Amino acid sequence: MFDKEYDVIVVGGGHAGAEATAAAANMGSKTLLITMNLQTIGQMSCNPAMGGIAKGQIVREIDALGGYSGVVTDKSAIQFKMLNKSKGPAMWSPRAQNDRMRFAEEWRLALENTPNADFYQEMVSGLLVEGEKVVGVRTSLGIDVRARAVVLTNGTFLNGLIHIGEKQFGGGRAGEKAATGITEQLVDFGFESGRMKTGTPPRVDGRSLDYSKMILQPGDVKPEKFSYLQTPKLKEQRDCHMTHTSALVHDLLREGFDRSPMFNGRIKSIGPRYCPSIEDKINRFADKNSHQIFVEPEGWHTVEVYVNGFSTSLPEDVQYKALKSVVGFENVKFFRPGYAIEYDYFPPTQLKHTLETKLVNNLYFAGQINGTTGYEEAASQGLMAGINAHLKINEKEAFTLKRDEAYIGVLIDDLITKGTEEPYRMFTSRAEYRTLLRQDNADLRLTPKGYKIGLAKEERLKRMEEKQRNSDKFVDFFKNTSYNPEEINPILEEVSSSPVKQSDKMFKVFSRPSVTMDHMLRLNAVSNFVEEHSLDTEVLEQAEVQVKYSGYIAKEKNNADKLLRLENIKIPDGFDYRKLKSLSYEAREKLEAIRPVTISQASRISGVSPSDISVLLVFLGR
């Protein structure tokens, strides 16, 4: 069946596997994607959404480099929101609600229309290794398929075990069997493995819900999109809703704690800290009488609803009884109960920054196999693994991203240098240079790099260069053009900003926090310039950030330099981290447990953010 050798074999068709396949194939490698079910390529196993805090930046970075996630998201979106708009642009994070079925379909179609990509449906049960180099894979039918590089993106399928109350059964996802054989072989090679846990909430029938009792959560009035290419913008959107749990709901859930696999010892692995199950939330935060529940439609036409915030592995009867007591869910009908799943992962400190393993040459790991959680984190690793697999077998220079170049660089550096003992999720706070790593400039940062390695196409580069030229031109306009006090003062008065007495450059008044681009566009000179040069919203946004935050960016670079010079400051023996309330709860917990000797060591602990390090430096008088 396979009489030729492939350049790259990708094992697994989730977000990591799909991006790895697209990257390697688009760069010219003959690529084979082997997955247990071709109908679930790009499947949204958990919530039907892409993006969010820091995750949205990652999707933009994937797109800027030439990946597919942004395009697929735009084509299947049902709602779009730019989160954190009340904060500075470093915090703005795009998020899209998606049609689950269309998302998977768009991924399948995108890959099928990618030259050099082949597909095969079967379970991979082992690797073919000669010496210290991988040379292919073996399937469960005993078929050997040879390749020059292999990318493992096994998700939650490696010895996956699903828990619902006291019931447990093998599986990598609801309705799909687990993958066996690979973990055992890798351990024989000398790899260290571990177990992690994740979970998912019940899916319910939207026709059984009373939305009139819930809080409406609409999309943005002017929805944007993810891809920098000409993908369609949303013209209509589906609403989400929000409700809350209550003390009664919590009491009903507690009735099942004796049958909970989390509390009776059946689940021994660690779950995601920032996406805990509902039973974990009411146990850890016993003082809170309610938690938010987001009611998210699964698509344009389906009645299936995702109950975001109610992830659980409690017995199905307990789930049902408790959820019926949530406002709006009084007559709820279940499509399926929530469950937890345990699976094998391999601590990522066993990898190089290219995501190639240190023990076996030309073998790459990407996604949840590395201890991460989230579609976006997985997709970005798949992209980088696919890129580097292609470059390695063609004897080209490896492609890595630094921490000041991309959130993807932060993610991979964190994994490789710090490792993780719990599912790793990206946050803006993990990045020291987040003012530089904004969602609006991912193309300016990364498209030239993607084009240079042969992934981003010329069309993408030309669009980026035009945006850069127009943005620079617009910023220069503000620096060189003066305003008329009579024209600007009414605007300044409107935003409670001090009036000006004489004419000055527009850059200066535009730098004021309360003055926005919408205000500046009311000036005749500005609106005429925009119209004359046909500037789009991307250019307007980019120019506004450059004008208003140039000082912050320079300050951030300076602070980063200072932090590097203070790497070797000693932390006193017996230092009591608990008394520093400005530290995050996670940082205090990790620092107390690990007891680092220096600031340098503290900065490399997973979960200790740059802001936590700043708190320590201030307290130590540095």
Solvent accessible surface area in square Angstrom, and as a share of the most:
residue,aa,sasa,rsa
1,M,173,0.77
2,F,43,0.18
3,D,143,0.74
4,K,100,0.42
5,E,89,0.40
6,Y,7,0.03
7,D,29,0.15
8,V,0,0.00
9,I,0,0.00
10,V,0,0.00
11,V,8,0.04
12,G,14,0.13
13,G,7,0.07
14,G,27,0.26
15,H,12,0.05
16,A,6,0.04
17,G,0,0.00
18,A,0,0.00
19,E,0,0.00
20,A,0,0.00
21,T,0,0.00
22,A,2,0.02
23,A,1,0.01
24,A,0,0.00
25,A,1,0.01
26,N,35,0.18
27,M,21,0.10
28,G,47,0.45
29,S,1,0.01
30,K,67,0.28
31,T,0,0.00
32,L,1,0.00
33,L,0,0.00
34,I,1,0.01
35,T,13,0.08
36,M,46,0.20
37,N,44,0.22
38,L,33,0.16
39,Q,134,0.60
40,T,20,0.12
41,I,2,0.01
42,G,0,0.00
43,Q,46,0.20
44,M,0,0.00
45,S,40,0.26
46,C,36,0.22
47,N,36,0.19
48,P,0,0.00
49,A,3,0.02
50,M,0,0.00
51,G,8,0.07
52,G,6,0.06
53,I,54,0.27
54,A,0,0.00
55,K,20,0.09
56,G,0,0.00
57,Q,0,0.00
58,I,0,0.00
59,V,0,0.00
60,R,15,0.06
61,E,0,0.00
62,I,0,0.00
63,D,0,0.00
64,A,0,0.00
65,L,0,0.00
66,G,11,0.11
67,G,3,0.03
68,Y,42,0.16
69,S,0,0.00
70,G,0,0.00
71,V,28,0.16
72,V,2,0.01
73,T,0,0.00
74,D,12,0.06
75,K,86,0.36
76,S,0,0.00
77,A,9,0.07
78,I,0,0.00
79,Q,8,0.03
80,F,3,0.01
81,K,53,0.22
82,M,13,0.06
83,L,47,0.23
84,N,36,0.19
85,K,103,0.44
86,S,115,0.74
87,K,111,0.47
88,G,28,0.27
89,P,3,0.02
90,A,13,0.10
91,M,48,0.21
92,W,33,0.11
93,S,0,0.00
94,P,0,0.00
95,R,52,0.19
96,A,1,0.00
97,Q,2,0.01
98,N,0,0.00
99,D,7,0.04
100,R,31,0.11
101,M,132,0.59
102,R,95,0.35
103,F,0,0.00
104,A,13,0.10
105,E,93,0.41
106,E,32,0.14
107,W,0,0.00
108,R,67,0.24
109,L,81,0.41
110,A,30,0.23
111,L,0,0.00
112,E,84,0.38
113,N,118,0.61
114,T,7,0.04
115,P,98,0.62
116,N,59,0.30
117,A,15,0.11
118,D,40,0.21
119,F,57,0.24
120,Y,34,0.13
121,Q,90,0.40
122,E,21,0.09
123,M,24,0.11
124,V,5,0.03
125,S,34,0.22
126,G,10,0.10
127,L,7,0.04
128,L,23,0.12
129,V,41,0.24
130,E,97,0.44
131,G,77,0.74
132,E,126,0.56
133,K,96,0.41
134,V,0,0.00
135,V,16,0.09
136,G,0,0.00
137,V,0,0.00
138,R,114,0.42
139,T,2,0.01
140,S,60,0.38
141,L,132,0.65
142,G,51,0.49
143,I,38,0.19
144,D,60,0.31
145,V,0,0.00
146,R,103,0.38
147,A,1,0.01
148,R,88,0.32
149,A,0,0.00
150,V,0,0.00
151,V,0,0.00
152,L,0,0.00
153,T,8,0.05
154,N,12,0.06
155,G,18,0.18
156,T,18,0.10
157,F,30,0.12
158,L,1,0.01
159,N,41,0.21
160,G,3,0.03
161,L,46,0.23
162,I,2,0.01
163,H,0,0.00
164,I,23,0.12
165,G,0,0.00
166,E,91,0.41
167,K,114,0.48
168,Q,83,0.37
169,F,102,0.42
170,G,52,0.50
171,G,1,0.01
172,G,1,0.01
173,R,32,0.12
174,A,38,0.29
175,G,87,0.84
176,E,34,0.15
177,K,131,0.55
178,A,18,0.14
179,A,4,0.03
180,T,69,0.40
181,G,27,0.26
182,I,1,0.01
183,T,10,0.06
184,E,88,0.40
185,Q,45,0.20
186,L,0,0.00
187,V,67,0.39
188,D,121,0.63
189,F,72,0.30
190,G,53,0.51
191,F,6,0.03
192,E,107,0.48
193,S,43,0.28
194,G,22,0.21
195,R,85,0.31
196,M,0,0.00
197,K,16,0.07
198,T,25,0.14
199,G,18,0.17
200,T,6,0.03
201,P,3,0.02
202,P,0,0.00
203,R,2,0.01
204,V,0,0.00
205,D,7,0.04
206,G,10,0.09
207,R,181,0.66
208,S,17,0.11
209,L,17,0.08
210,D,53,0.28
211,Y,73,0.28
212,S,101,0.65
213,K,106,0.45
214,M,18,0.08
215,I,88,0.45
216,L,95,0.47
217,Q,37,0.17
218,P,66,0.41
219,G,15,0.15
220,D,42,0.22
221,V,146,0.84
222,K,173,0.73
223,P,20,0.12
224,E,56,0.25
225,K,31,0.13
226,F,1,0.00
227,S,4,0.02
228,Y,16,0.06
229,L,39,0.19
230,Q,147,0.65
231,T,16,0.09
232,P,83,0.52
233,K,100,0.42
234,L,30,0.15
235,K,202,0.86
236,E,125,0.56
237,Q,53,0.24
238,R,78,0.28
239,D,59,0.31
240,C,9,0.05
241,H,27,0.12
242,M,24,0.11
243,T,6,0.04
244,H,65,0.29
245,T,4,0.02
246,S,43,0.27
247,A,51,0.39
248,L,103,0.51
249,V,0,0.00
250,H,3,0.01
251,D,75,0.39
252,L,22,0.11
253,L,0,0.00
254,R,91,0.33
255,E,109,0.49
256,G,0,0.00
257,F,38,0.16
258,D,111,0.57
259,R,78,0.28
260,S,0,0.00
261,P,0,0.00
262,M,45,0.20
263,F,75,0.31
264,N,61,0.32
265,G,39,0.37
266,R,105,0.38
267,I,13,0.07
268,K,173,0.73
269,S,19,0.12
270,I,88,0.45
271,G,18,0.17
272,P,12,0.07
273,R,37,0.14
274,Y,91,0.35
275,C,72,0.43
276,P,26,0.16
277,S,9,0.06
278,I,0,0.00
279,E,0,0.00
280,D,26,0.14
281,K,30,0.13
282,I,1,0.00
283,N,80,0.41
284,R,99,0.36
285,F,80,0.33
286,A,69,0.53
287,D,125,0.65
288,K,101,0.43
289,N,105,0.54
290,S,45,0.29
291,H,16,0.07
292,Q,91,0.40
293,I,0,0.00
294,F,66,0.27
295,V,2,0.01
296,E,6,0.03
297,P,9,0.06
298,E,4,0.02
299,G,0,0.00
300,W,53,0.19
301,H,171,0.76
302,T,33,0.19
303,V,54,0.31
304,E,41,0.18
305,V,6,0.03
306,Y,8,0.03
307,V,0,0.00
308,N,36,0.18
309,G,21,0.20
310,F,0,0.00
311,S,12,0.08
312,T,2,0.01
313,S,2,0.01
314,L,0,0.00
315,P,5,0.03
316,E,64,0.29
317,D,76,0.40
318,V,11,0.06
319,Q,0,0.00
320,Y,91,0.35
321,K,107,0.45
322,A,0,0.00
323,L,0,0.00
324,K,68,0.29
325,S,36,0.23
326,V,1,0.00
327,V,76,0.44
328,G,1,0.01
329,F,0,0.00
330,E,64,0.29
331,N,113,0.58
332,V,2,0.01
333,K,129,0.55
334,F,52,0.22
335,F,93,0.39
336,R,75,0.27
337,P,37,0.24
338,G,0,0.00
339,Y,12,0.05
340,A,3,0.02
341,I,8,0.04
342,E,10,0.05
343,Y,0,0.00
344,D,9,0.05
345,Y,15,0.06
346,F,1,0.00
347,P,18,0.12
348,P,0,0.00
349,T,56,0.32
350,Q,27,0.12
351,L,1,0.00
352,K,81,0.34
353,H,71,0.32
354,T,20,0.12
355,L,0,0.00
356,E,6,0.03
357,T,0,0.00
358,K,114,0.48
359,L,80,0.40
360,V,5,0.03
361,N,58,0.30
362,N,10,0.05
363,L,0,0.00
364,Y,2,0.01
365,F,1,0.00
366,A,0,0.00
367,G,1,0.01
368,Q,35,0.16
369,I,0,0.00
370,N,0,0.00
371,G,0,0.00
372,T,0,0.00
373,T,19,0.11
374,G,24,0.23
375,Y,24,0.09
376,E,6,0.03
377,E,0,0.00
378,A,11,0.08
379,A,0,0.00
380,S,0,0.00
381,Q,0,0.00
382,G,0,0.00
383,L,0,0.00
384,M,1,0.01
385,A,0,0.00
386,G,0,0.00
387,I,0,0.00
388,N,3,0.02
389,A,0,0.00
390,H,13,0.06
391,L,6,0.03
392,K,84,0.36
393,I,13,0.06
394,N,63,0.32
395,E,165,0.74
396,K,121,0.51
397,E,158,0.71
398,A,57,0.44
399,F,19,0.08
400,T,64,0.37
401,L,14,0.07
402,K,137,0.58
403,R,43,0.16
404,D,63,0.33
405,E,35,0.16
406,A,0,0.00
407,Y,0,0.00
408,I,0,0.00
409,G,3,0.03
410,V,0,0.00
411,L,0,0.00
412,I,7,0.04
413,D,30,0.16
414,D,4,0.02
415,L,0,0.00
416,I,17,0.09
417,T,62,0.36
418,K,48,0.21
419,G,6,0.06
420,T,9,0.05
421,E,141,0.63
422,E,23,0.11
423,P,6,0.04
424,Y,4,0.01
425,R,63,0.23
426,M,0,0.00
427,F,42,0.18
428,T,6,0.04
429,S,43,0.28
430,R,28,0.10
431,A,0,0.00
432,E,48,0.21
433,Y,35,0.13
434,R,70,0.26
435,T,20,0.11
436,L,28,0.14
437,L,0,0.00
438,R,7,0.02
439,Q,0,0.00
440,D,6,0.03
441,N,15,0.08
442,A,0,0.00
443,D,4,0.02
444,L,31,0.15
445,R,40,0.15
446,L,0,0.00
447,T,0,0.00
448,P,55,0.34
449,K,64,0.27
450,G,0,0.00
451,Y,90,0.34
452,K,180,0.76
453,I,36,0.18
454,G,42,0.41
455,L,3,0.01
456,A,4,0.03
457,K,114,0.48
458,E,92,0.41
459,E,98,0.44
460,R,16,0.06
461,L,23,0.11
462,K,118,0.50
463,R,81,0.30
464,M,14,0.06
465,E,66,0.30
466,E,92,0.41
467,K,14,0.06
468,Q,60,0.27
469,R,143,0.52
470,N,22,0.11
471,S,0,0.00
472,D,60,0.31
473,K,84,0.36
474,F,0,0.00
475,V,11,0.06
476,D,69,0.36
477,F,27,0.11
478,F,0,0.00
479,K,96,0.41
480,N,107,0.55
481,T,34,0.20
482,S,55,0.35
483,Y,13,0.05
484,N,80,0.41
485,P,29,0.18
486,E,145,0.65
487,E,60,0.27
488,I,0,0.00
489,N,37,0.19
490,P,75,0.47
491,I,7,0.03
492,L,0,0.00
493,E,137,0.62
494,E,104,0.47
495,V,33,0.19
496,S,108,0.70
497,S,20,0.13
498,S,77,0.50
499,P,95,0.59
500,V,20,0.11
501,K,201,0.85
502,Q,139,0.62
503,S,59,0.38
504,D,50,0.26
505,K,87,0.37
506,M,4,0.02
507,F,46,0.19
508,K,136,0.58
509,V,3,0.02
510,F,0,0.00
511,S,44,0.29
512,R,61,0.22
513,P,127,0.80
514,S,45,0.29
515,V,0,0.00
516,T,52,0.30
517,M,11,0.05
518,D,105,0.55
519,H,27,0.12
520,M,0,0.00
521,L,49,0.24
522,R,123,0.45
523,L,2,0.01
524,N,100,0.51
525,A,42,0.33
526,V,0,0.00
527,S,39,0.25
528,N,89,0.45
529,F,27,0.11
530,V,23,0.13
531,E,137,0.62
532,E,132,0.59
533,H,56,0.25
534,S,95,0.61
535,L,14,0.07
536,D,80,0.41
537,T,92,0.54
538,E,61,0.27
539,V,3,0.02
540,L,25,0.13
541,E,36,0.16
542,Q,3,0.01
543,A,0,0.00
544,E,32,0.14
545,V,2,0.01
546,Q,44,0.20
547,V,2,0.01
548,K,27,0.11
549,Y,51,0.19
550,S,55,0.35
551,G,51,0.49
552,Y,134,0.51
553,I,34,0.17
554,A,63,0.49
555,K,129,0.54
556,E,27,0.12
557,K,108,0.46
558,N,75,0.39
559,N,72,0.37
560,A,10,0.08
561,D,71,0.37
562,K,93,0.40
563,L,45,0.23
564,L,109,0.54
565,R,176,0.64
566,L,36,0.18
567,E,77,0.35
568,N,122,0.62
569,I,21,0.11
570,K,139,0.59
571,I,9,0.05
572,P,73,0.46
573,D,146,0.76
574,G,67,0.65
575,F,16,0.07
576,D,50,0.26
577,Y,1,0.00
578,R,154,0.56
579,K,113,0.48
580,L,16,0.08
581,K,157,0.67
582,S,87,0.56
583,L,3,0.02
584,S,50,0.32
585,Y,145,0.55
586,E,10,0.05
587,A,0,0.00
588,R,48,0.17
589,E,77,0.35
590,K,37,0.16
591,L,0,0.00
592,E,51,0.23
593,A,81,0.63
594,I,96,0.49
595,R,88,0.32
596,P,10,0.07
597,V,80,0.46
598,T,16,0.09
599,I,4,0.02
600,S,13,0.09
601,Q,76,0.34
602,A,0,0.00
603,S,40,0.26
604,R,115,0.42
605,I,16,0.08
606,S,18,0.11
607,G,11,0.11
608,V,5,0.03
609,S,15,0.10
610,P,24,0.15
611,S,56,0.36
612,D,5,0.03
613,I,3,0.02
614,S,53,0.34
615,V,35,0.20
616,L,0,0.00
617,L,14,0.07
618,V,117,0.67
619,F,99,0.41
620,L,44,0.22
621,G,64,0.62
622,R,150,0.55
